[in-house]
């Protein structure tokens, strides 16, 4: 899988949903998968990691990605998101 094709990764129990043009479900935890991601990925919520290159809009506590998917920014992650901008 090409990392550039990934929009976001979402925790789903002991699985993760990988958002590309399709949704891929794989038996890994978010923290295990996060270790293998390049630097353009950022965890913005306890359940979400996004591809920073796919951001379309940041509005308050929501990030809209290229696919018009809205992902919340968690309170504990807001500072790191703002520092990245």
Phi and psi restraints in degrees (value plus and minus 20) as a CYANA .aco file:
   2 UNK   PHI    -106.7   -66.7
   2 UNK   PSI     104.6   144.6
   3 UNK   PHI     -80.5   -40.5
   3 UNK   PSI     -49.1    -9.1
   4 UNK   PHI     -85.8   -45.8
   4 UNK   PSI     -40.2    -0.2
   5 UNK   PHI    -102.4   -62.4
   5 UNK   PSI     -32.1     7.9
   6 UNK   PHI    -106.4   -66.4
   6 UNK   PSI     109.5   149.5
   7 UNK   PHI    -111.3   -71.3
   7 UNK   PSI     -67.1   -27.1
   8 UNK   PHI    -175.4  -135.4
   8 UNK   PSI     144.6   184.6
   9 UNK   PHI    -150.2  -110.2
   9 UNK   PSI     112.2   152.2
  10 UNK   PHI    -143.6  -103.6
  10 UNK   PSI     112.7   152.7
  11 UNK   PHI     -87.6   -47.6
  11 UNK   PSI     120.4   160.4
  12 UNK   PHI    -166.9  -126.9
  12 UNK   PSI      49.7    89.7
  13 UNK   PHI      49.5    89.5
  13 UNK   PSI    -148.5  -108.5
  14 UNK   PHI    -109.4   -69.4
  14 UNK   PSI      -3.0    37.0
  15 UNK   PHI    -142.8  -102.8
  15 UNK   PSI     148.7   188.7
  16 UNK   PHI    -151.6  -111.6
  16 UNK   PSI     127.5   167.5
  17 UNK   PHI    -121.4   -81.4
  17 UNK   PSI     104.2   144.2
  18 UNK   PHI    -124.3   -84.3
  18 UNK   PSI      97.0   137.0
  19 UNK   PHI    -110.9   -70.9
  19 UNK   PSI      91.5   131.5
  20 UNK   PHI    -143.9  -103.9
  20 UNK   PSI    -169.2  -129.2
  21 UNK   PHI     -83.8   -43.8
  21 UNK   PSI     -42.9    -2.9
  22 UNK   PHI    -140.6  -100.6
  22 UNK   PSI     147.1   187.1
  23 UNK   PHI    -120.2   -80.2
  23 UNK   PSI     106.6   146.6
  24 UNK   PHI    -133.9   -93.9
  24 UNK   PSI     110.5   150.5
  25 UNK   PHI    -129.6   -89.6
  25 UNK   PSI     105.8   145.8
  26 UNK   PHI    -156.8  -116.8
  26 UNK   PSI     125.9   165.9
  27 UNK   PHI     -99.9   -59.9
  27 UNK   PSI      54.4    94.4
  28 UNK   PHI    -159.8  -119.8
  28 UNK   PSI     139.3   179.3
  29 UNK   PHI    -110.9   -70.9
  29 UNK   PSI     139.3   179.3
  30 UNK   PHI     -80.7   -40.7
  30 UNK   PSI     -62.9   -22.9
  31 UNK   PHI     -86.4   -46.4
  31 UNK   PSI     -56.8   -16.8
  32 UNK   PHI     -84.6   -44.6
  32 UNK   PSI     -63.1   -23.1
  33 UNK   PHI     -91.2   -51.2
  33 UNK   PSI     -55.4   -15.4
  34 UNK   PHI     -79.4   -39.4
  34 UNK   PSI     -53.2   -13.2
  35 UNK   PHI     -83.0   -43.0
  35 UNK   PSI     -44.5    -4.5
  36 UNK   PHI    -116.6   -76.6
  36 UNK   PSI     -21.9    18.1
  37 UNK   PHI    -105.0   -65.0
  37 UNK   PSI     127.2   167.2
  38 UNK   PHI     -92.2   -52.2
  38 UNK   PSI     155.6   195.6
  39 UNK   PHI     -89.8   -49.8
  39 UNK   PSI     -34.2     5.8
  40 UNK   PHI    -100.9   -60.9
  40 UNK   PSI     -16.2    23.8
  41 UNK   PHI    -121.8   -81.8
  41 UNK   PSI     120.6   160.6
  42 UNK   PHI    -160.3  -120.3
  42 UNK   PSI     112.3   152.3
  43 UNK   PHI     -99.4   -59.4
  43 UNK   PSI     104.5   144.5
  44 UNK   PHI    -135.4   -95.4
  44 UNK   PSI     -23.2    16.8
  45 UNK   PHI    -181.6  -141.6
  45 UNK   PSI     138.7   178.7
  46 UNK   PHI     -81.7   -41.7
  46 UNK   PSI     -40.4    -0.4
  47 UNK   PHI    -131.9   -91.9
  47 UNK   PSI     -19.8    20.2
  48 UNK   PHI    -156.0  -116.0
  48 UNK   PSI     117.0   157.0
  49 UNK   PHI    -142.2  -102.2
  49 UNK   PSI     116.2   156.2
  50 UNK   PHI    -139.7   -99.7
  50 UNK   PSI     137.7   177.7
  51 UNK   PHI    -105.5   -65.5
  51 UNK   PSI      91.4   131.4
  52 UNK   PHI     -79.7   -39.7
  52 UNK   PSI     -46.7    -6.7
  53 UNK   PHI     -92.7   -52.7
  53 UNK   PSI     -32.4     7.6
  54 UNK   PHI    -121.0   -81.0
  54 UNK   PSI     -12.5    27.5
  55 UNK   PHI     -90.9   -50.9
  55 UNK   PSI     111.4   151.4
  56 UNK   PHI    -122.3   -82.3
  56 UNK   PSI     -59.1   -19.1
  57 UNK   PHI    -178.0  -138.0
  57 UNK   PSI     121.8   161.8
  58 UNK   PHI    -136.8   -96.8
  58 UNK   PSI     100.6   140.6
  59 UNK   PHI    -153.6  -113.6
  59 UNK   PSI      82.2   122.2
  60 UNK   PHI      45.0    85.0
  60 UNK   PSI    -139.6   -99.6
  61 UNK   PHI    -122.3   -82.3
  61 UNK   PSI       1.5    41.5
  62 UNK   PHI    -144.6  -104.6
  62 UNK   PSI     119.6   159.6
  63 UNK   PHI    -133.0   -93.0
  63 UNK   PSI     108.5   148.5
  64 UNK   PHI    -121.7   -81.7
  64 UNK   PSI     107.0   147.0
  65 UNK   PHI    -114.9   -74.9
  65 UNK   PSI     151.7   191.7
  66 UNK   PHI     -72.8   -32.8
  66 UNK   PSI     -52.0   -12.0
  67 UNK   PHI    -106.5   -66.5
  67 UNK   PSI      -2.6    37.4
  68 UNK   PHI      40.0    80.0
  68 UNK   PSI       4.6    44.6
  69 UNK   PHI    -104.3   -64.3
  69 UNK   PSI     108.6   148.6
  70 UNK   PHI    -119.8   -79.8
  70 UNK   PSI     106.6   146.6
  71 UNK   PHI    -142.8  -102.8
  71 UNK   PSI     111.5   151.5
  72 UNK   PHI     -95.5   -55.5
  72 UNK   PSI     129.2   169.2
  73 UNK   PHI    -117.0   -77.0
  73 UNK   PSI     101.5   141.5
  74 UNK   PHI     -91.8   -51.8
  74 UNK   PSI     129.4   169.4
  75 UNK   PHI     -75.1   -35.1
  75 UNK   PSI     -63.2   -23.2
  76 UNK   PHI     -94.6   -54.6
  76 UNK   PSI     -31.4     8.6
  77 UNK   PHI    -125.3   -85.3
  77 UNK   PSI     -29.3    10.7
  78 UNK   PHI     -78.2   -38.2
  78 UNK   PSI     -62.7   -22.7
  79 UNK   PHI     -81.8   -41.8
  79 UNK   PSI     -62.7   -22.7
  80 UNK   PHI     -89.6   -49.6
  80 UNK   PSI     -52.6   -12.6
  81 UNK   PHI     -86.6   -46.6
  81 UNK   PSI     -67.8   -27.8
  82 UNK   PHI     -84.1   -44.1
  82 UNK   PSI     -55.5   -15.5
  83 UNK   PHI     -87.0   -47.0
  83 UNK   PSI     -49.9    -9.9
  84 UNK   PHI     -94.7   -54.7
  84 UNK   PSI     -46.5    -6.5
